[in-house]
C-alpha cells in the first residue's frame, strides 16, 4: 500500500513538531506533502529538508487563511493535521472537509466558532478525528458502546497552575505564573486558556459539536495528575476511561491512522509507581471562564464564535501585559452581554468574530486606560 499523504498546518508549534516526531520513523506509511508555519521560517525550512517537502509547499502563512485552505485541499493529501492556533484555522478546516480529507483537528477554535458551517462541510465526505487528548479519549471510549447508550461525557482538566487558589488570591498573578503549566508543555495561548479554564470550556463546546451530546450531559472534573484524559459513562452505569501519561504523540498518532493504533507506546503508565488519582469539582467563582463557555454553548447561534473571538483578544492583551489575568473573563463576559448574531454561513461566522474582536478591543482599551 502506498504511503498516505499528510499536510501539517502549524508545523513549527507544539503539536506540529510532535506530529513530525511521530512520522519520522514511519516514512513507509506516511509522506509529508506540505507544511505551513507561522513565522518560524528557519525551523520550517529545516523540517521541509528533513521530510523532502518542496520549498513551494513549505510556507509561512501566519496571516493568510486562504493559503492554509489551499494547502488543506492539496490533491496529494489524505490526512490534514490542522494545528493552527486560533480562529485563523477555520478556512483550512472547511477546505479539508469539503475536499473529502481526513481532518486531524487540533484547532478547536474553528469547530467552536463555526460549528454549523463545519457540520455542513462534513457533508462533503471528509472525516473529522480529534487530536485534543480529552476528545481523543472520548473518541476511544465511545468504541465501547453505541450513541444511544451514552449517559454522559466527562472531560478532565489539570486545573492549571492556579488550582486551589481563590479569586482573591488570583488578583496579582503574572504572565510568567500563568505560563507555568504543571503537566503539559503547550503554546502560550492554550496555556493561558488552561490557566483560566477557558480551554476546558472551549472543549465542552467542542465535545458537543463532535459527539452530539447535549451540554447537560457533559461534565468537567479537575484531575491534577492528567492521567485520565476523558471518560464516557454509559446508561447502565459503566464508565470507560482512557488513561496514559501526558504525551500528545499518542492522540496525534491515533488521529493520523485511526482506527489503527501506533505500534510504539507513548505515555505508557508505570502502574506500580503511579500513585493516587484524584478528582474534584472546578471552582467557577475563581475560574468563571468555564461557566461563560457553558452559557455560550447553550445559547448557540453566534455565541460560541463571540466567546472565542473575545477570548483571543483578551488573552493576547494579558500576554501583552495590558490587562490583569482576572480581567480576561470580565472582557469576555462584557462582549457576550452586548449580544451576538447568527452563524448560518461562513460570512455569519466572520461577522460574529469581527464584531466580538472589535468590542473586546474596546473593553481592553478602557481597562488599560483606567
C-alpha positions as CSV (number, residue, x, y, z in Angstrom):
1,X,0.0,0.0,0.0
2,X,1.4,3.4,-0.9
3,X,2.3,5.9,1.8
4,X,-0.6,8.3,2.8
5,X,0.0,11.9,2.1
6,X,0.0,14.3,5.1
7,X,-0.3,18.0,5.3
8,X,0.7,19.7,8.6
9,X,-0.6,23.2,9.3
10,X,1.2,24.7,12.3
11,X,4.2,22.5,11.8
12,X,6.6,24.6,14.0
13,X,4.3,24.6,17.0
14,X,4.0,22.1,19.8
15,X,1.5,19.8,18.1
16,X,3.2,20.1,14.7
17,X,6.7,19.3,15.9
18,X,5.4,16.3,17.9
19,X,3.5,15.1,14.8
20,X,6.7,15.2,12.8
21,X,8.3,13.2,15.6
22,X,5.7,10.5,15.2
23,X,6.1,10.5,11.4
24,X,9.9,10.4,11.4
25,X,10.1,6.6,11.7
26,X,7.0,5.9,9.6
27,X,8.1,7.0,6.2
28,X,6.9,3.8,4.6
29,X,3.3,4.6,5.9
30,X,3.2,8.4,5.6
31,X,4.6,11.0,3.2
32,X,4.7,14.7,4.3
33,X,3.2,16.6,1.3
34,X,3.1,20.1,2.7
35,X,4.0,22.2,5.7
36,X,2.7,25.6,7.0
37,X,4.1,27.6,9.9
38,X,3.5,30.9,11.5
39,X,6.7,32.9,11.3
40,X,9.5,30.5,12.3
41,X,11.0,30.3,8.8
42,X,14.3,28.7,10.0
43,X,12.6,25.7,11.7
44,X,10.1,25.4,8.8
45,X,13.0,25.1,6.3
46,X,14.7,22.5,8.4
47,X,11.5,20.5,8.6
48,X,11.0,20.7,4.9
49,X,14.5,19.5,4.2
50,X,14.2,16.6,6.7
51,X,10.9,15.4,5.1
52,X,11.7,16.2,1.5
53,X,8.9,18.8,1.2
54,X,9.4,21.1,-1.9
55,X,10.1,24.7,-0.9
56,X,6.9,25.9,-2.6
57,X,4.9,23.7,-0.3
58,X,6.6,24.8,2.9
59,X,5.0,28.1,3.6
60,X,4.8,30.7,6.4
61,X,1.1,31.5,6.4
62,X,0.5,33.2,9.8
63,X,-1.9,35.8,8.4
64,X,-3.0,34.0,5.2
65,X,-6.0,31.8,5.9
66,X,-6.6,31.4,2.2
67,X,-3.1,29.9,1.8
68,X,-3.8,27.5,4.6
69,X,-7.0,26.4,2.9
70,X,-5.2,25.9,-0.3
71,X,-2.7,23.5,1.3
72,X,-5.5,21.7,3.2
73,X,-7.1,20.8,-0.1
74,X,-3.9,19.6,-1.7
75,X,-4.7,16.8,-4.1
76,X,-1.9,14.6,-2.8
77,X,-3.1,14.9,0.9
78,X,-5.0,12.1,2.5
79,X,-4.7,13.5,6.0
80,X,-4.6,17.1,7.1
81,X,-3.4,18.0,10.6
82,X,-4.8,21.4,11.5
83,X,-2.7,22.6,14.4
84,X,-3.0,26.3,13.6
85,X,-3.6,28.5,16.7
86,X,-7.0,30.3,16.9
87,X,-9.8,31.3,14.6
88,X,-7.4,31.6,11.6
89,X,-7.7,27.8,11.3
90,X,-11.3,27.8,10.2
91,X,-10.8,28.1,6.4
92,X,-8.4,25.2,6.5
93,X,-10.9,23.1,8.5
94,X,-13.6,23.7,5.9
95,X,-11.3,23.2,2.9
96,X,-10.1,19.8,4.2
97,X,-13.6,18.5,4.9
98,X,-15.1,19.8,1.7
99,X,-12.2,18.1,-0.2
100,X,-13.0,14.8,1.5
101,X,-9.8,14.6,3.5
102,X,-9.3,13.1,6.9
103,X,-9.0,16.1,9.2
104,X,-6.9,15.6,12.3
105,X,-8.2,18.6,14.3
106,X,-6.1,20.2,16.9
107,X,-7.5,23.7,16.1
108,X,-10.6,23.6,18.4
109,X,-11.4,27.2,17.8
110,X,-12.5,26.6,14.2
111,X,-15.0,24.0,15.3
112,X,-16.2,26.0,18.2
113,X,-16.7,29.3,16.4
114,X,-18.0,27.7,13.1
115,X,-19.9,24.6,14.4
116,X,-22.8,24.9,12.0
117,X,-20.7,25.6,8.9
118,X,-18.3,22.9,9.8
119,X,-21.2,20.5,10.1
120,X,-22.2,21.4,6.5
121,X,-18.6,20.9,5.3
122,X,-18.5,17.4,6.8
123,X,-21.3,16.5,4.4
124,X,-18.6,16.7,1.7
125,X,-17.3,13.3,2.7
126,X,-14.4,14.4,4.9
127,X,-13.7,12.7,8.2
128,X,-13.0,14.6,11.4
129,X,-10.8,12.9,14.1
130,X,-10.0,14.9,17.2
131,X,-6.4,15.5,18.3
132,X,-7.0,17.1,21.7
133,X,-6.1,14.5,24.3
134,X,-9.6,14.8,26.0
135,X,-11.6,14.4,22.8
136,X,-9.3,11.6,21.6
137,X,-10.0,9.9,24.9
138,X,-13.8,10.2,24.3
139,X,-13.4,9.1,20.7
140,X,-11.7,5.9,22.0
141,X,-14.1,5.3,24.9
142,X,-17.1,5.6,22.6
143,X,-16.0,2.4,20.9
144,X,-17.4,0.5,23.9
145,X,-21.0,1.4,23.2
146,X,-23.4,2.9,20.7
147,X,-24.5,6.5,20.7
148,X,-27.9,5.9,22.3
149,X,-26.2,4.1,25.3
150,X,-24.1,7.2,26.3
151,X,-25.2,8.6,29.6
152,X,-22.7,11.5,29.8
153,X,-19.2,12.6,28.8
154,X,-16.7,13.5,31.4
155,X,-13.8,15.8,30.4
156,X,-10.9,16.1,32.8
157,X,-8.6,19.1,33.3
158,X,-5.4,19.5,35.4
159,X,-6.7,22.7,37.0
160,X,-3.7,24.6,35.6
161,X,-1.1,26.5,37.6
162,X,-3.7,28.1,39.9
163,X,-5.7,25.1,41.1
164,X,-6.8,25.6,44.6
165,X,-6.5,29.4,44.7
166,X,-9.4,31.6,45.5
167,X,-10.5,34.5,43.3
168,X,-8.9,37.0,45.7
169,X,-5.6,35.1,45.5
170,X,-5.5,35.5,41.8
171,X,-5.6,39.3,41.7
172,X,-1.9,39.8,41.0
173,X,-0.8,36.7,39.1
174,X,1.8,37.4,36.3
175,X,2.2,36.2,32.8
176,X,5.0,34.0,33.9
177,X,2.9,32.5,36.6
178,X,0.1,31.7,34.1
179,X,2.5,30.1,31.6
180,X,3.9,27.7,34.2
181,X,1.6,24.7,33.5
182,X,2.1,21.8,35.9
183,X,1.8,18.9,33.5
184,X,1.6,19.9,29.8
185,X,4.1,21.8,27.5
186,X,1.9,23.9,25.2
187,X,1.9,27.1,23.3
188,X,1.3,30.4,25.1
189,X,-2.3,30.9,24.1
190,X,-3.6,27.5,25.0
191,X,-1.5,27.6,28.3
192,X,-3.2,30.8,29.3
193,X,-6.6,29.3,28.4
194,X,-5.7,26.4,30.6
195,X,-5.0,28.7,33.5
196,X,-8.4,30.4,33.2
197,X,-10.2,27.1,32.4
198,X,-11.4,28.7,29.2
199,X,-9.6,25.9,27.4
200,X,-11.8,23.4,29.1
201,X,-14.9,25.5,28.4
202,X,-14.0,25.5,24.7
203,X,-13.5,21.8,24.9
204,X,-17.0,21.4,26.3
205,X,-18.4,23.1,23.2
206,X,-16.1,21.1,21.0
207,X,-17.4,17.8,22.6
208,X,-20.9,18.9,21.9
209,X,-20.1,19.5,18.3
210,X,-18.1,16.4,17.8
211,X,-20.2,13.8,19.6
212,X,-23.7,15.3,19.6
213,X,-24.1,15.2,23.3
214,X,-26.1,18.0,25.0
215,X,-24.5,20.3,27.5
216,X,-26.3,18.9,30.5
217,X,-24.6,15.6,29.8
218,X,-21.0,17.0,29.5
219,X,-19.3,17.2,32.9
220,X,-15.9,18.7,33.7
221,X,-13.8,17.5,36.7
222,X,-10.4,18.7,37.9
223,X,-7.8,15.9,37.7
224,X,-4.4,17.2,38.7
225,X,-2.4,14.2,37.6
226,X,-3.5,14.4,33.9
227,X,-3.5,10.6,33.6
228,X,-7.3,10.1,32.9
229,X,-7.9,12.2,29.8
230,X,-11.6,11.6,29.4
231,X,-14.5,9.2,30.3
232,X,-17.8,8.1,28.9
233,X,-20.4,7.0,31.4
234,X,-23.0,4.7,29.7
235,X,-26.6,4.3,30.6
236,X,-26.1,1.1,32.6
237,X,-23.6,2.9,34.9
238,X,-20.4,1.6,33.4
239,X,-17.7,4.2,32.8
240,X,-15.0,3.7,30.2
241,X,-11.9,5.9,30.6
242,X,-8.7,6.4,28.6
243,X,-5.5,6.7,30.7
244,X,-2.0,7.5,29.7
245,X,0.8,9.7,31.0
246,X,0.7,13.2,29.4
247,X,2.2,12.8,25.8
248,X,0.4,14.3,22.9
249,X,2.1,11.9,20.4
250,X,-0.4,9.3,21.4
251,X,-3.6,11.2,20.3
252,X,-1.7,12.6,17.3
253,X,-0.7,9.1,16.1
254,X,-4.2,7.8,16.6
255,X,-5.7,10.7,14.6
256,X,-3.4,10.1,11.7
257,X,-4.2,6.4,11.4
258,X,-7.4,5.6,13.3
259,X,-8.9,3.2,13.9
260,X,-5.4,1.6,13.8
261,X,-3.1,2.4,16.7
262,X,0.6,3.0,16.6
263,X,3.0,0.1,17.3
264,X,5.1,2.4,19.5
265,X,3.9,3.3,23.0
266,X,3.7,6.9,24.0
267,X,2.6,7.8,27.6
268,X,2.7,4.2,28.8
269,X,1.9,4.0,32.6
270,X,4.1,2.5,35.3
271,X,1.2,1.2,37.3
272,X,3.2,0.2,40.3
273,X,4.6,3.7,40.7
274,X,1.6,5.7,39.6
275,X,0.2,6.6,43.0
276,X,-3.2,8.1,43.5
277,X,-5.6,9.6,41.0
278,X,-7.8,12.4,42.4
279,X,-10.9,14.3,41.1
280,X,-12.7,17.4,42.2
281,X,-15.3,19.9,41.1
282,X,-14.0,23.1,39.3
283,X,-14.3,26.4,41.2
284,X,-16.5,28.5,39.0
285,X,-16.1,31.6,41.2
286,X,-12.3,31.6,40.8
287,X,-12.4,30.5,37.2
288,X,-15.6,32.0,35.6
289,X,-14.5,31.3,32.0
290,X,-15.8,27.7,32.3
291,X,-19.2,29.0,33.2
292,X,-19.2,31.5,30.4
293,X,-18.3,28.8,27.9
294,X,-21.2,26.6,29.1
295,X,-23.6,29.6,28.8
296,X,-22.4,30.4,25.3
297,X,-22.7,26.8,24.2
298,X,-26.2,26.6,25.4
299,X,-27.1,29.9,23.8
300,X,-25.9,28.6,20.4
301,X,-26.1,30.8,17.3
302,X,-23.2,33.2,17.2
303,X,-22.5,33.0,21.0
304,X,-19.6,30.4,20.7
305,X,-17.9,32.5,17.9
306,X,-18.3,35.6,20.0
307,X,-16.9,33.9,23.1
308,X,-13.9,32.6,21.1
309,X,-13.1,35.9,19.4
310,X,-13.4,38.0,22.6
311,X,-11.2,35.5,24.5
312,X,-8.5,35.5,21.9
313,X,-8.3,39.3,22.2
314,X,-8.4,39.2,26.0
315,X,-5.7,36.6,26.2
316,X,-3.4,38.5,23.9
317,X,-3.9,41.6,25.9
318,X,-2.9,39.7,29.1
319,X,0.2,38.3,27.3
320,X,1.0,41.9,26.3
321,X,0.5,43.0,30.0
322,X,-2.2,45.4,29.0
323,X,-4.8,43.8,31.4
324,X,-4.5,41.6,34.5
325,X,-5.3,37.9,34.4
326,X,-8.6,38.4,36.2
327,X,-9.8,40.8,33.6
328,X,-9.9,38.1,30.9
329,X,-13.3,36.7,31.9
330,X,-14.6,40.2,32.5
331,X,-13.8,41.2,28.9
332,X,-15.4,38.1,27.5
333,X,-18.5,38.5,29.6
334,X,-18.9,42.1,28.6
335,X,-18.7,41.2,24.9
336,X,-21.2,38.4,25.3
337,X,-23.6,40.7,27.2
338,X,-23.6,43.0,24.2
339,X,-25.2,40.3,22.1
340,X,-24.3,38.2,19.1
341,X,-25.7,37.3,15.7
342,X,-26.2,34.0,13.9
343,X,-23.7,31.7,12.0
344,X,-25.7,30.2,9.2
345,X,-22.8,30.5,6.8
346,X,-19.1,31.5,6.8
347,X,-19.9,35.2,6.4
348,X,-22.0,35.0,9.6
349,X,-19.1,33.4,11.5
350,X,-16.7,36.0,10.2
351,X,-19.1,38.8,11.2
352,X,-19.6,37.4,14.7
353,X,-15.8,37.1,15.1
354,X,-15.1,40.6,13.8
355,X,-17.7,42.3,16.0
356,X,-16.5,40.3,19.0
357,X,-12.9,41.3,18.5
358,X,-13.8,45.0,18.0
359,X,-15.9,45.0,21.2
360,X,-13.2,43.1,23.1
361,X,-10.5,45.5,21.9
362,X,-12.6,48.5,23.2
363,X,-13.1,46.7,26.5
364,X,-9.4,46.1,26.8
365,X,-8.5,49.7,26.0
366,X,-10.9,51.1,28.6
367,X,-9.3,48.8,31.2
368,X,-5.8,49.7,30.1
369,X,-6.6,53.4,30.4
370,X,-8.2,53.1,33.8
